[in-house]
Amino acid sequence: MDLHFGKGSSEGIFFEVKGEKILPKGDKIILTMKALRREDLSLHHYIKNYVLQDFIEKESGVPLVYLSSESSIGSYVYEAQSNMLPLPTSKGRGWVYLDNPSDITEQTSSGTLVVYDAVGTVISGSNYNIDYIDGRIIVGTSSIVPATIDYKWHYVSVVDEWPDVESADVPVVAIGISNFTKQGFQLGGGKFVSRRVDLNIFASNQAEKDDISECLYDGLYLKSCAYQTFSKGTMIYFDGTFSQEYEYATVSGFSALRFENVESRTVRPTLMVPSRDSTILSDLNRYRARISFDMIHWEESY
């Protein structure tokens, strides 16, 4: 499992698993997060689970292979062997874990994910756990043998850091929050917070770039998203399973996160070769675009 650790003295601790920002199990090690990290997590959730709904794909009849090296008594691990490109479990993707974008509980619909045995009988979801990040099914008894699986997955990779872009197959959307300002109101307490955000888009062709760009623009223009507390962690645990402790709550005394001054443009980076009159573009940089906007909210005074 691709794990990265992030830690701050008073900003909480999280794991990053293949681009999915995750807080670990156990309330005791989830510390207080600062506003910037909560806003980043809220925006990431909104982009991946709401805005990019048109880019969710479905794969059916995928073989499940037993992983003896990852299994133990009482925990039998089966991994999906997908032939799709990009790979559904590559960085920033993963299986879909919500039936609907607004849901706050784990998917239960057969239209989202269903597991079959060798004769095609559906295995009840109560008999296994799901690792949505690495694409695995974990059963608690050797008498249940999953054979194939149908699932939905995120076609567009959503990551938060530039180094992750190169390790994720296109298409990729990289979220970057740069400069920000905080200003007090002229009358009364409270303050106005504005952060500049860039969504850098890397696609496999011109049509895909245009489609993703317009989808993101439409999902941001005159829109807003919930400003969540994530007081008990994100929806996904560090091990890729759905968190039964997740609790949906918005930050008290704060407005929603509104998006203003949304603009889109094509990025045309070039690499000139002095020895000959030609231009070379890497596959990653060949089809790029950027959506820029201000993410704003108001804070009440106490």
C-alpha positions as CSV (number, residue, x, y, z in Angstrom):
1,M,0.0,0.0,0.0
2,D,1.4,3.4,-1.0
3,L,1.5,5.3,2.3
4,H,2.7,8.9,2.9
5,F,2.6,10.5,6.3
6,G,1.8,14.1,7.1
7,K,2.1,15.5,10.6
8,G,2.1,18.9,12.3
9,S,2.4,19.8,16.0
10,S,-1.2,21.0,16.2
11,E,-2.5,20.3,12.7
12,G,-3.4,16.7,13.0
13,I,-2.0,13.6,11.4
14,F,-3.1,11.9,8.2
15,F,-2.1,9.2,5.7
16,E,-2.1,9.7,2.0
17,V,-2.9,6.5,0.2
18,K,-2.6,6.7,-3.6
19,G,-3.7,10.3,-3.6
20,E,-6.7,9.8,-1.2
21,K,-6.3,11.9,1.9
22,I,-7.1,9.7,4.9
23,L,-7.1,10.1,8.6
24,P,-6.2,6.9,10.6
25,K,-8.3,4.8,12.9
26,G,-8.7,5.8,16.5
27,D,-10.0,9.1,17.8
28,K,-7.0,9.4,20.2
29,I,-4.6,10.1,17.3
30,I,-6.8,12.5,15.4
31,L,-5.7,15.9,16.6
32,T,-7.2,19.3,15.8
33,M,-6.8,20.3,12.2
34,K,-6.2,23.9,11.1
35,A,-8.6,25.6,8.7
36,L,-6.5,25.2,5.6
37,R,-6.4,21.4,5.9
38,R,-10.1,21.1,6.5
39,E,-10.8,23.3,3.5
40,D,-8.4,21.2,1.4
41,L,-10.2,18.0,2.5
42,S,-13.6,19.5,1.8
43,L,-12.6,20.7,-1.6
44,H,-11.0,17.3,-2.5
45,H,-14.2,15.5,-1.5
46,Y,-16.4,17.8,-3.5
47,I,-14.2,17.6,-6.7
48,K,-13.8,13.8,-6.6
49,N,-17.3,12.7,-5.5
50,Y,-19.6,15.5,-6.8
51,V,-18.0,17.4,-9.7
52,L,-16.5,14.5,-11.6
53,Q,-19.6,12.2,-11.5
54,D,-19.6,12.1,-15.3
55,F,-16.2,10.4,-15.2
56,I,-17.1,7.4,-13.1
57,E,-16.7,4.1,-15.0
58,K,-18.0,0.6,-14.4
59,E,-16.1,-2.6,-14.9
60,S,-17.8,-6.0,-14.7
61,G,-16.8,-9.6,-14.3
62,V,-13.3,-8.8,-13.0
63,P,-11.4,-11.8,-11.7
64,L,-10.5,-11.9,-8.0
65,V,-7.2,-13.5,-7.2
66,Y,-6.3,-14.9,-3.7
67,L,-3.2,-13.2,-2.1
68,S,-1.6,-15.7,0.2
69,S,1.1,-13.3,1.2
70,E,-1.4,-10.7,2.4
71,S,-3.7,-13.2,4.1
72,S,-3.9,-14.8,7.6
73,I,-6.3,-17.0,9.5
74,G,-9.5,-15.0,9.7
75,S,-8.5,-12.6,7.0
76,Y,-8.4,-13.9,3.5
77,V,-7.5,-11.2,0.9
78,Y,-8.6,-11.3,-2.8
79,E,-7.4,-8.7,-5.3
80,A,-9.2,-7.6,-8.5
81,Q,-7.1,-8.2,-11.6
82,S,-8.3,-5.4,-13.9
83,N,-7.0,-4.9,-17.5
84,M,-8.3,-1.3,-17.6
85,L,-6.0,1.6,-18.4
86,P,-5.6,3.7,-16.4
87,L,-5.7,1.1,-13.7
88,P,-8.7,1.7,-11.4
89,T,-6.5,1.4,-8.3
90,S,-3.7,3.8,-9.4
91,K,-2.9,6.9,-7.4
92,G,-5.8,9.3,-6.9
93,R,-8.5,6.9,-8.2
94,G,-10.0,3.9,-6.4
95,W,-13.4,2.2,-6.3
96,V,-16.5,4.2,-5.7
97,Y,-17.6,3.9,-2.1
98,L,-20.9,6.0,-2.2
99,D,-24.1,5.1,-4.1
100,N,-24.8,8.9,-4.4
101,P,-22.5,11.9,-4.1
102,S,-24.5,13.3,-1.1
103,D,-24.5,10.0,0.8
104,I,-22.6,9.8,4.1
105,T,-22.7,6.0,4.5
106,E,-21.0,3.3,2.6
107,Q,-22.5,2.1,-0.7
108,T,-24.9,-0.9,-0.5
109,S,-26.3,-0.9,-4.1
110,S,-25.6,-3.7,-6.5
111,G,-25.2,-1.0,-9.1
112,T,-22.1,0.3,-7.3
113,L,-20.3,-2.9,-6.2
114,V,-21.2,-6.6,-6.2
115,V,-19.1,-9.7,-5.5
116,Y,-19.8,-13.2,-6.9
117,D,-18.7,-16.7,-6.2
118,A,-17.4,-19.2,-8.8
119,V,-21.0,-20.2,-9.9
120,G,-22.2,-16.6,-10.2
121,T,-24.1,-16.4,-6.9
122,V,-24.0,-13.0,-5.3
123,I,-22.1,-12.9,-2.0
124,S,-23.7,-10.8,0.7
125,G,-21.8,-7.6,1.6
126,S,-22.0,-8.7,5.3
127,N,-19.5,-11.4,4.5
128,Y,-16.6,-9.3,3.5
129,N,-14.8,-6.0,3.9
130,I,-13.7,-3.8,0.9
131,D,-10.4,-2.1,0.4
132,Y,-11.5,0.7,-2.0
133,I,-8.0,2.1,-2.5
134,D,-6.1,-1.1,-3.5
135,G,-9.1,-2.9,-5.0
136,R,-9.4,-5.8,-2.6
137,I,-12.0,-8.0,-0.9
138,I,-11.3,-9.4,2.5
139,V,-13.4,-12.3,3.9
140,G,-13.2,-13.7,7.4
141,T,-13.6,-17.4,6.6
142,S,-12.1,-19.8,4.1
143,S,-15.5,-21.2,3.3
144,I,-16.4,-18.1,1.3
145,V,-14.4,-17.8,-1.9
146,P,-15.1,-14.7,-4.0
147,A,-14.4,-15.2,-7.7
148,T,-15.4,-12.1,-9.6
149,I,-16.6,-8.6,-8.9
150,D,-18.4,-5.7,-10.6
151,Y,-17.6,-2.2,-9.4
152,K,-17.6,1.5,-10.3
153,W,-14.3,3.4,-10.2
154,H,-13.0,6.9,-10.6
155,Y,-11.6,7.4,-14.1
156,V,-10.0,10.8,-13.3
157,S,-7.2,10.8,-10.8
158,V,-7.5,13.6,-8.2
159,V,-4.3,14.4,-6.3
160,D,-3.1,17.2,-4.1
161,E,0.6,17.5,-4.8
162,W,2.7,17.9,-8.0
163,P,5.0,14.9,-7.3
164,D,1.9,12.7,-7.4
165,V,1.1,13.8,-10.9
166,E,4.0,12.0,-12.5
167,S,3.2,8.8,-10.6
168,A,-0.5,8.8,-11.7
169,D,-1.6,7.9,-15.2
170,V,-3.5,10.6,-17.1
171,P,-6.1,11.9,-16.8
172,V,-5.1,13.7,-13.6
173,V,-6.5,16.7,-11.7
174,A,-4.0,18.2,-9.3
175,I,-5.5,20.5,-6.6
176,G,-3.2,23.3,-5.4
177,I,-4.1,26.0,-2.8
178,S,-1.6,28.8,-3.0
179,N,-1.8,32.3,-1.6
180,F,-4.6,33.4,0.8
181,T,-5.8,36.5,2.7
182,K,-7.8,37.1,5.8
183,Q,-9.6,40.4,6.4
184,G,-11.8,41.7,9.2
185,F,-15.3,43.2,8.5
186,Q,-15.7,46.9,8.7
187,L,-18.5,46.5,11.3
188,G,-18.5,43.9,14.0
189,G,-16.3,40.9,14.5
190,G,-15.5,38.0,12.3
191,K,-13.4,37.8,9.1
192,F,-13.5,37.1,5.4
193,V,-11.1,34.4,4.2
194,S,-10.1,34.0,0.5
195,R,-7.8,31.3,-0.9
196,R,-6.5,31.1,-4.5
197,V,-6.9,27.6,-5.9
198,D,-5.5,26.1,-9.2
199,L,-6.8,22.8,-10.7
200,N,-4.2,21.6,-13.1
201,I,-5.6,19.2,-15.6
202,F,-3.5,16.6,-17.5
203,A,-5.3,14.6,-20.1
204,S,-4.6,12.0,-22.8
205,N,-6.0,13.9,-25.7
206,Q,-7.6,17.2,-26.7
207,A,-11.2,16.0,-26.4
208,E,-10.6,14.6,-22.9
209,K,-8.9,17.8,-21.8
210,D,-11.9,19.9,-23.0
211,D,-14.5,17.6,-21.4
212,I,-12.8,17.6,-18.0
213,S,-12.1,21.3,-18.1
214,E,-15.8,22.2,-18.8
215,C,-17.0,19.7,-16.2
216,L,-14.8,21.2,-13.6
217,Y,-15.7,24.8,-14.6
218,D,-19.5,24.0,-14.5
219,G,-19.1,22.3,-11.1
220,L,-17.4,25.5,-9.7
221,Y,-19.1,28.4,-11.3
222,L,-21.7,30.0,-9.0
223,K,-21.4,26.9,-6.7
224,S,-20.2,26.1,-3.2
225,C,-19.4,23.1,-1.1
226,A,-19.8,22.1,2.5
227,Y,-17.1,23.1,4.9
228,Q,-16.7,19.9,6.9
229,T,-15.0,19.4,10.3
230,F,-13.7,15.8,9.7
231,S,-13.6,15.6,13.5
232,K,-13.6,11.8,13.4
233,G,-11.6,11.4,10.2
234,T,-12.4,11.1,6.5
235,M,-14.7,8.5,4.9
236,I,-11.8,6.1,4.2
237,Y,-9.5,4.6,6.8
238,F,-5.8,4.2,6.2
239,D,-6.4,0.5,5.2
240,G,-8.8,1.5,2.4
241,T,-12.0,0.4,4.2
242,F,-14.9,2.7,4.8
243,S,-14.9,4.4,8.2
244,Q,-17.8,3.5,10.3
245,E,-16.8,6.4,12.6
246,Y,-17.1,9.0,9.9
247,E,-19.4,11.8,11.0
248,Y,-20.8,14.4,8.7
249,A,-20.7,17.9,10.3
250,T,-20.0,21.4,9.1
251,V,-17.8,23.8,10.9
252,S,-19.9,25.8,13.3
253,G,-19.9,29.6,12.8
254,F,-18.4,29.3,9.3
255,S,-20.1,29.7,5.9
256,A,-19.9,27.2,3.1
257,L,-16.9,27.3,0.8
258,R,-17.9,29.5,-2.1
259,F,-16.2,29.6,-5.5
260,E,-15.7,33.0,-7.2
261,N,-13.7,34.4,-10.1
262,V,-13.6,31.0,-11.9
263,E,-11.6,31.0,-15.1
264,S,-10.3,28.3,-17.4
265,R,-7.4,28.4,-19.8
266,T,-5.3,26.0,-21.9
267,V,-1.7,25.5,-20.9
268,R,0.8,25.0,-23.7
269,P,4.2,24.2,-22.2
270,T,7.0,23.6,-24.7
271,L,10.5,22.2,-24.7
272,M,12.6,23.7,-27.5
273,V,15.5,21.6,-28.8
274,P,18.3,23.9,-29.9
275,S,19.9,21.4,-32.4
276,R,16.8,21.3,-34.6
277,D,13.8,23.4,-35.3
278,S,11.3,21.3,-33.4
279,T,9.3,21.2,-30.2
280,I,9.0,18.2,-28.0
281,L,6.2,17.7,-25.5
282,S,6.1,14.9,-22.9
283,D,2.9,12.7,-22.9
284,L,2.1,14.2,-19.5
285,N,2.3,17.8,-20.6
286,R,0.9,17.5,-24.1
287,Y,-2.8,18.1,-23.2
288,R,-3.0,20.5,-20.2
289,A,-5.5,23.0,-18.9
290,R,-5.9,25.0,-15.7
291,I,-9.0,26.1,-13.8
292,S,-8.3,28.9,-11.3
293,F,-10.7,30.4,-8.7
294,D,-11.0,32.0,-5.3
295,M,-12.4,29.8,-2.5
296,I,-14.0,32.1,0.1
297,H,-15.8,31.8,3.4
298,W,-16.9,33.9,6.3
299,E,-16.1,33.3,9.9
300,E,-18.2,34.6,12.7
301,S,-16.8,36.3,15.8
302,Y,-17.2,34.8,19.3
